[in-house]
Amino acid sequence: MASMFRRLSVACLLAAVPLQPAYAFDGGTASAPASNAPRKEASTSNSALIAKAVEEILKLEENGEWPYEGVYRVPAKDEKTGRRVMEIPVGYRIGGTAIVGLALLYGAPAEDAAAAAAIDRGVASILKLLEHPLMQPSTENVYDVRVWGHSFALEYFCRLREQKRLGQHEKAVQLWIPKLVATLIQEELEEGGWNYGGRFDEVDVDENGNVIRNNPRNPDEAKKKAVKTVKWWTPASFVTSPVSQAMLLAKSQGEKVPDALFDRAASVLQKERLKDGTFLYAGMVRNEMSEKARQQVEAREKLPGSIARSAVCEVTLQLLSGKDNNKEVKAAIEAFHKYWDELEKRRKKTGTHVPPYGIAPYYFYYGHRYAAQAIEFLPERERAAERARLKEVILRTRDENGTWNDRVFPRSASFGTAMMVLALLGEQAPKPARKG
């Protein structure tokens, strides 16, 4: 079993596709691709689109939660029957609720009593769920999405503190913020960055440093060629970027985060970046790799498969390094529009990392939200036109009831809609913090 895991791990590293857990599944009904024709809502103001989205988000509440639903499930015990069941992981429940909370915090007027009450219930739910055993800090080398819950809870709590909207939960939230910081410090990979799809791969290499691929017809062949087995840490670029942003925000508010953590995150992202602006899904182009091994990695990573994460990675590199990389940020936005159709092909579809680009449906609105963030890093004279261009794309996939959903699961409309609220906020969106 261990050798099988290693073979699969190496294949995933080279193909930039994460391992799926044994109990993942998919289902639902696929939808037709969105029309590229202009939508009649194009003349609708952003504020009106956001107001309608907030109205619909409030309807999607599930007892103080807005859980994100994907294909991943974890085993649990049904409280009523005592039977073993598979349920949405706690990290997804926290992460989805926190993202919706951010949308309500910035998208609804402060005097909106219904939104304020929903925020309060959401915070109460997050605080309760953070105590769950599956949200304890973990450094196991397994597929585990709790880092999403830790990261987005931290960002949300810091934003609530920034806006002085903690309300009756102020004491509890103030206690949890440093605990979440400490948790993410503990969960950082040894060489920097974060991942939910495992922490490292054990890789067999030959005397020239080339990764040895296993031949199913002759499994002993690899053993004969292998000189040593090395441990390669596999940070994920689209996880490392938002986690880094959450940690930068916490530090800007006085929390204790070592500068070295940010230096490692920047180094990871730089090693995940290819010359054309593609960012590896996971793993790095390592100095100890042979030229052949580098070529193998780069040959399997294509820009169309990276467009949903390239913008957030470029922005995060700027936040971490303080260097002006606006040329690269602009290129990431251009690539997003150029290859948008490839992203759209996977919206509301079954399956996850499907060839030829390994695009999963859940990249879709993640990519739009962070493309919007990237626009605010362009020269001011360029922002209005880019906001309008992104809005036109956003409206192509807006559902008739004013929501957005990139999954086959109805409840994930809360995630997609919240992400689009944050994207449509434009210059009113929360500003990310820089390394000071």
C-alpha positions as CSV (number, residue, x, y, z in Angstrom):
1,M,0.0,0.0,0.0
2,A,2.8,2.4,0.9
3,S,4.5,1.8,-2.5
4,M,1.2,2.3,-4.3
5,F,0.7,5.6,-2.5
6,R,4.2,6.7,-3.5
7,R,3.6,5.9,-7.1
8,L,0.3,7.8,-7.2
9,S,1.9,10.7,-5.3
10,V,4.7,11.1,-7.9
11,A,2.2,10.9,-10.7
12,C,0.2,13.6,-9.1
13,L,3.2,15.8,-8.5
14,L,4.3,15.7,-12.1
15,A,0.8,16.1,-13.4
16,A,-0.1,18.8,-10.8
17,V,-3.2,16.9,-9.8
18,P,-3.9,16.2,-6.1
19,L,-4.8,12.8,-4.8
20,Q,-8.5,12.2,-4.2
21,P,-9.5,10.5,-0.9
22,A,-10.9,7.0,-1.2
23,Y,-14.3,8.2,-0.1
24,A,-14.7,11.1,-2.4
25,F,-17.6,11.0,-4.8
26,D,-19.4,13.2,-7.3
27,G,-22.8,13.4,-8.8
28,G,-25.5,15.8,-9.9
29,T,-26.6,17.1,-13.2
30,A,-24.3,18.9,-15.6
31,S,-25.4,22.2,-17.1
32,A,-24.9,23.6,-20.6
33,P,-22.0,26.0,-21.1
34,A,-23.0,29.7,-20.5
35,S,-23.7,31.8,-23.6
36,N,-21.0,34.3,-24.5
37,A,-23.7,36.8,-25.7
38,P,-24.0,40.0,-23.7
39,R,-26.4,39.7,-20.8
40,K,-29.3,42.1,-20.3
41,E,-28.1,42.7,-16.7
42,A,-25.0,44.4,-18.0
43,S,-26.5,47.8,-17.4
44,T,-27.5,46.9,-13.8
45,S,-25.4,48.6,-11.3
46,N,-23.0,46.6,-9.1
47,S,-24.8,47.8,-6.0
48,A,-28.1,46.4,-7.3
49,L,-26.5,43.1,-8.3
50,I,-24.9,42.9,-4.8
51,A,-28.2,43.8,-3.0
52,K,-30.0,41.0,-4.9
53,A,-27.1,38.5,-4.1
54,V,-27.2,39.4,-0.4
55,E,-31.0,38.8,-0.4
56,E,-30.5,35.4,-1.9
57,I,-27.6,34.5,0.4
58,L,-29.7,35.1,3.4
59,K,-32.2,32.5,2.1
60,L,-29.5,29.9,1.8
61,E,-28.7,29.8,5.5
62,E,-28.7,26.4,7.3
63,N,-29.0,27.1,11.0
64,G,-26.4,29.7,11.1
65,E,-24.2,28.0,8.5
66,W,-23.5,28.4,4.8
67,P,-21.6,25.2,4.2
68,Y,-19.5,24.7,1.1
69,E,-20.3,21.4,-0.6
70,G,-17.9,19.6,-2.9
71,V,-17.2,16.0,-3.6
72,Y,-15.1,15.4,-0.4
73,R,-16.8,13.7,2.6
74,V,-15.5,12.5,5.9
75,P,-16.8,9.6,8.0
76,A,-19.0,10.5,11.0
77,K,-21.6,9.0,13.3
78,D,-25.2,9.8,12.9
79,E,-26.4,11.2,16.3
80,K,-29.9,9.7,16.0
81,T,-29.2,6.3,14.5
82,G,-25.6,5.7,15.6
83,R,-24.8,4.6,12.0
84,R,-21.7,5.5,10.1
85,V,-22.4,8.2,7.6
86,M,-20.3,10.4,5.2
87,E,-20.7,14.2,5.7
88,I,-19.3,17.5,4.6
89,P,-16.0,18.2,6.4
90,V,-16.1,20.7,9.2
91,G,-13.4,22.8,7.4
92,Y,-15.8,23.3,4.5
93,R,-18.6,24.3,6.8
94,I,-16.4,26.9,8.5
95,G,-14.8,28.1,5.3
96,G,-18.1,28.5,3.5
97,T,-19.7,30.3,6.4
98,A,-16.7,32.7,6.7
99,I,-16.7,33.6,3.0
100,V,-20.4,34.3,3.2
101,G,-19.8,36.4,6.3
102,L,-17.2,38.5,4.4
103,A,-19.7,39.1,1.6
104,L,-22.4,40.2,4.1
105,L,-19.9,42.3,6.0
106,Y,-18.9,44.3,3.0
107,G,-21.9,43.8,0.7
108,A,-24.8,44.7,3.0
109,P,-25.3,48.1,4.6
110,A,-24.3,48.2,8.3
111,E,-27.9,49.2,9.1
112,D,-29.3,46.0,7.4
113,A,-30.7,44.2,10.4
114,A,-31.3,40.9,8.7
115,A,-27.7,40.8,7.4
116,A,-26.3,41.8,10.8
117,A,-28.3,39.1,12.5
118,A,-27.1,36.6,10.0
119,I,-23.5,37.6,10.6
120,D,-24.0,37.1,14.3
121,R,-25.4,33.6,13.8
122,G,-22.6,32.8,11.4
123,V,-19.9,33.8,13.9
124,A,-21.6,31.8,16.6
125,S,-21.6,28.7,14.3
126,I,-17.9,29.2,13.4
127,L,-16.9,29.5,17.0
128,K,-18.7,26.3,17.9
129,L,-17.3,24.4,14.9
130,L,-13.7,25.5,15.6
131,E,-14.0,23.3,18.8
132,H,-14.7,20.2,16.7
133,P,-11.9,17.5,16.9
134,L,-11.5,17.7,13.2
135,M,-10.4,21.3,13.5
136,Q,-7.5,20.6,15.8
137,P,-4.1,21.5,14.3
138,S,-2.8,18.7,12.1
139,T,0.4,17.9,10.3
140,E,-0.5,14.5,9.1
141,N,0.4,13.8,5.5
142,V,-3.2,13.1,4.4
143,Y,-5.9,14.8,2.3
144,D,-7.4,17.2,4.9
145,V,-9.3,20.4,4.2
146,R,-9.2,21.9,7.7
147,V,-6.7,24.5,6.6
148,W,-9.5,26.2,4.6
149,G,-11.5,26.5,7.7
150,H,-8.6,27.9,9.7
151,S,-7.6,30.3,7.0
152,F,-10.9,31.8,6.2
153,A,-12.0,32.0,9.8
154,L,-8.9,33.9,10.6
155,E,-9.5,36.4,7.7
156,Y,-13.1,36.8,8.6
157,F,-12.4,37.4,12.3
158,C,-9.7,39.9,11.5
159,R,-12.1,41.8,9.1
160,L,-14.8,41.8,11.8
161,R,-12.4,43.2,14.3
162,E,-11.2,45.8,11.7
163,Q,-14.8,46.9,11.1
164,K,-15.6,46.9,14.8
165,R,-18.4,44.4,14.1
166,L,-17.6,41.7,16.6
167,G,-20.7,42.4,18.8
168,Q,-21.5,39.9,21.5
169,H,-18.8,37.5,20.3
170,E,-15.9,40.0,20.8
171,K,-14.3,38.2,23.7
172,A,-14.4,34.8,22.0
173,V,-13.2,36.0,18.6
174,Q,-10.3,37.9,20.2
175,L,-9.2,34.7,21.9
176,W,-9.5,32.7,18.7
177,I,-7.5,35.0,16.4
178,P,-4.1,34.3,18.0
179,K,-5.0,30.6,18.3
180,L,-5.8,30.4,14.5
181,V,-2.5,32.2,13.8
182,A,-0.6,29.6,15.9
183,T,-2.5,26.8,14.2
184,L,-1.5,28.0,10.7
185,I,2.1,28.4,11.8
186,Q,2.0,24.8,13.0
187,E,0.4,23.6,9.8
188,E,2.9,25.3,7.6
189,L,4.9,22.8,5.5
190,E,8.6,22.4,6.4
191,E,9.8,24.4,3.4
192,G,7.0,26.9,3.5
193,G,3.4,27.2,2.2
194,W,0.3,25.1,2.9
195,N,-1.6,22.4,1.2
196,Y,-4.8,20.4,1.9
197,G,-4.0,17.5,-0.5
198,G,-1.1,16.1,1.6
199,R,2.1,17.6,2.7
200,F,4.9,15.8,0.9
201,D,5.7,13.1,-1.6
202,E,8.4,10.4,-1.2
203,V,10.1,10.3,-4.6
204,D,12.5,7.7,-6.0
205,V,15.3,9.2,-8.1
206,D,18.1,7.8,-10.2
207,E,21.8,8.7,-10.1
208,N,21.1,11.7,-12.3
209,G,18.3,13.1,-10.1
210,N,15.6,12.1,-12.5
211,V,12.3,11.0,-11.0
212,I,11.7,7.3,-11.7
213,R,8.3,6.4,-13.1
214,N,6.9,3.0,-12.3
215,N,6.3,0.6,-15.1
216,P,3.1,-1.4,-14.2
217,R,4.3,-4.2,-16.4
218,N,7.6,-4.4,-14.6
219,P,7.3,-3.0,-11.0
220,D,10.7,-4.2,-10.0
221,E,12.4,-2.0,-12.7
222,A,12.0,1.2,-10.6
223,K,13.6,-0.4,-7.6
224,K,16.7,-1.3,-9.6
225,K,17.1,2.2,-11.0
226,A,16.5,4.0,-7.7
227,V,19.5,5.4,-6.0
228,K,17.6,7.1,-3.2
229,T,14.2,8.2,-2.0
230,V,13.8,11.9,-1.2
231,K,11.0,13.8,0.5
232,W,9.6,16.6,-1.6
233,W,7.3,19.0,0.2
234,T,4.3,19.9,-2.0
235,P,2.8,23.3,-1.1
236,A,-0.2,24.2,-3.2
237,S,-0.1,27.7,-4.8
238,F,-3.8,28.3,-4.6
239,V,-3.8,27.4,-0.9
240,T,-0.6,29.2,0.0
241,S,-1.8,32.5,-1.4
242,P,-5.0,33.1,0.5
243,V,-3.4,31.6,3.7
244,S,-0.5,34.1,3.3
245,Q,-3.0,36.9,2.9
246,A,-4.9,36.0,6.0
247,M,-1.6,35.8,8.0
248,L,-0.5,39.2,6.6
249,L,-3.8,40.7,7.7
250,A,-3.4,39.2,11.2
251,K,0.1,40.6,11.5
252,S,-1.0,44.0,10.4
253,Q,-3.4,44.0,13.4
254,G,-0.6,43.2,15.8
255,E,-0.6,39.4,15.9
256,K,2.7,37.6,16.2
257,V,3.7,36.1,12.9
258,P,7.4,35.4,12.1
259,D,8.7,37.3,9.1
260,A,10.5,34.1,8.1
261,L,7.1,32.4,7.5
262,F,6.3,35.1,4.8
263,D,9.8,34.7,3.3
264,R,9.2,31.0,3.0
265,A,5.8,31.5,1.4
266,A,7.3,34.0,-1.1
267,S,10.1,31.5,-1.9
268,V,7.5,28.7,-2.5
269,L,5.4,30.8,-4.9
270,Q,8.5,31.8,-6.8
271,K,9.5,28.2,-7.2
272,E,6.0,27.3,-8.4
273,R,5.9,30.0,-11.0
274,L,6.9,29.1,-14.6
275,K,8.2,31.5,-17.2
276,D,4.8,32.0,-18.9
277,G,3.0,32.9,-15.7
278,T,1.7,29.4,-15.0
279,F,1.7,28.5,-11.3
280,L,2.1,24.8,-10.4
281,Y,-0.9,23.4,-8.7
282,A,1.3,21.8,-6.1
283,G,5.0,21.1,-5.7
284,M,7.9,23.2,-6.8
285,V,10.5,23.4,-9.5
286,R,13.4,22.4,-7.3
287,N,17.1,23.2,-7.5
288,E,18.0,19.6,-7.0
289,M,15.8,18.5,-10.0
290,S,17.6,17.3,-13.1
291,E,16.9,19.2,-16.3
292,K,14.8,16.3,-17.5
293,A,12.7,16.3,-14.3
294,R,12.1,20.1,-14.7
295,Q,11.0,19.6,-18.2
296,Q,8.6,16.8,-17.1
297,V,7.0,19.1,-14.6
298,E,6.8,22.1,-17.0
299,A,5.4,20.0,-19.8
300,R,2.4,19.0,-17.7
301,E,1.5,22.4,-16.5
302,K,-0.2,24.7,-19.0
303,L,-1.4,28.3,-18.6
304,P,-5.1,27.6,-19.2
305,G,-5.1,25.3,-16.2
306,S,-3.5,28.0,-14.0
307,I,-5.6,31.1,-14.8
308,A,-7.9,30.8,-11.8
309,R,-4.8,30.9,-9.5
310,S,-2.2,33.0,-11.3
311,A,-3.7,36.3,-10.3
312,V,-3.9,35.6,-6.6
313,C,-0.4,34.2,-6.7
314,E,1.1,37.2,-8.4
315,V,-0.7,39.6,-6.0
316,T,0.4,37.6,-3.0
317,L,4.0,37.7,-4.2
318,Q,3.7,41.5,-4.4
319,L,2.3,41.6,-0.9
320,L,5.0,39.3,0.5
321,S,8.0,40.9,-1.3
322,G,7.0,44.5,-1.6
323,K,8.3,44.4,-5.2
324,D,6.4,46.0,-8.1
325,N,5.3,43.1,-10.3
326,N,2.4,44.9,-11.9
327,K,3.5,43.6,-15.3
328,E,3.0,40.1,-14.1
329,V,-0.3,40.9,-12.4
330,K,-1.6,42.4,-15.6
331,A,-0.5,39.4,-17.6
332,A,-2.4,37.1,-15.2
333,I,-5.5,39.1,-15.7
334,E,-5.1,38.9,-19.5
335,A,-4.5,35.2,-19.3
336,F,-7.7,34.8,-17.3
337,H,-9.8,36.4,-20.0
338,K,-7.9,34.8,-22.9
339,Y,-8.5,31.2,-21.5
340,W,-11.8,31.9,-19.7
341,D,-13.6,29.5,-22.0
342,E,-11.5,26.6,-20.7
343,L,-12.5,27.5,-17.2
344,E,-16.1,27.7,-18.2
345,K,-16.1,24.3,-19.7
346,R,-15.7,22.8,-16.2
347,R,-18.4,25.0,-14.4
348,K,-21.2,22.9,-12.9
349,K,-19.7,19.7,-14.2
350,T,-19.0,16.4,-12.5
351,G,-15.5,15.2,-11.8
352,T,-12.7,17.3,-10.4
353,H,-9.3,17.6,-12.1
354,V,-10.2,16.7,-15.7
355,P,-7.7,16.7,-18.6
356,P,-6.3,18.4,-20.6
357,Y,-5.7,21.2,-18.0
358,G,-6.7,19.5,-14.7
359,I,-9.4,22.2,-14.1
360,A,-11.8,21.4,-11.3
361,P,-15.2,23.3,-11.1
362,Y,-14.3,24.8,-7.7
363,Y,-11.7,27.0,-9.4
364,F,-14.3,29.0,-11.3
365,Y,-15.6,31.6,-8.9
366,Y,-12.4,31.5,-6.8
367,G,-10.6,32.7,-9.9
368,H,-13.1,35.5,-10.6
369,R,-12.9,36.8,-7.0
370,Y,-9.1,37.0,-7.1
371,A,-9.0,38.4,-10.6
372,A,-11.1,41.2,-9.2
373,Q,-8.6,41.6,-6.4
374,A,-5.7,41.8,-8.9
375,I,-7.4,44.6,-10.8
376,E,-7.0,46.8,-7.8
377,F,-3.3,46.4,-8.1
378,L,-3.1,47.8,-11.6
379,P,-2.4,51.5,-12.3
380,E,-5.5,53.5,-11.3
381,R,-6.2,54.7,-14.8
382,E,-6.7,51.0,-15.9
383,R,-8.9,49.8,-13.2
384,A,-12.3,51.1,-14.3
385,A,-12.1,49.4,-17.8
386,E,-10.8,46.2,-16.2
387,R,-13.7,46.1,-13.7
388,A,-16.2,46.5,-16.5
389,R,-14.6,43.7,-18.5
390,L,-14.7,41.4,-15.5
391,K,-18.3,42.3,-14.7
392,E,-19.3,41.3,-18.3
393,V,-17.7,37.9,-17.7
394,I,-19.3,37.5,-14.3
395,L,-22.7,38.2,-15.6
396,R,-22.4,35.4,-18.2
397,T,-22.9,32.8,-15.5
398,R,-25.3,34.6,-13.2
399,D,-28.4,32.4,-12.6
400,E,-31.9,33.7,-13.0
401,N,-32.5,34.1,-9.3
402,G,-29.4,36.4,-8.9
403,T,-27.0,33.8,-7.6
404,W,-23.9,32.1,-8.9
405,N,-22.9,28.4,-8.5
406,D,-20.0,26.6,-10.0
407,R,-20.8,23.1,-8.6
408,V,-23.5,20.5,-9.2
409,F,-24.6,20.9,-5.6
410,P,-27.3,23.5,-5.0
411,R,-26.1,24.6,-1.5
412,S,-22.8,25.7,-3.0
413,A,-24.6,28.7,-4.5
414,S,-23.8,30.4,-1.2
415,F,-20.1,30.1,-1.9
416,G,-20.2,31.2,-5.5
417,T,-22.6,34.1,-4.8
418,A,-20.5,35.3,-1.9
419,M,-17.3,35.2,-4.1
420,M,-19.1,37.3,-6.7
421,V,-20.2,39.8,-4.2
422,L,-16.6,40.3,-3.2
423,A,-15.6,40.5,-6.9
424,L,-18.3,43.1,-7.7
425,L,-17.3,45.3,-4.8
426,G,-14.3,46.6,-6.8
427,E,-12.5,49.4,-5.0
428,Q,-14.9,48.9,-2.0
429,A,-13.6,45.3,-1.4
430,P,-11.4,44.6,1.6
431,K,-7.8,45.6,1.0
432,P,-5.2,42.9,1.6
433,A,-2.3,43.8,3.9
434,R,1.3,44.0,2.9
435,K,4.4,42.7,4.7
436,G,5.5,45.7,6.8
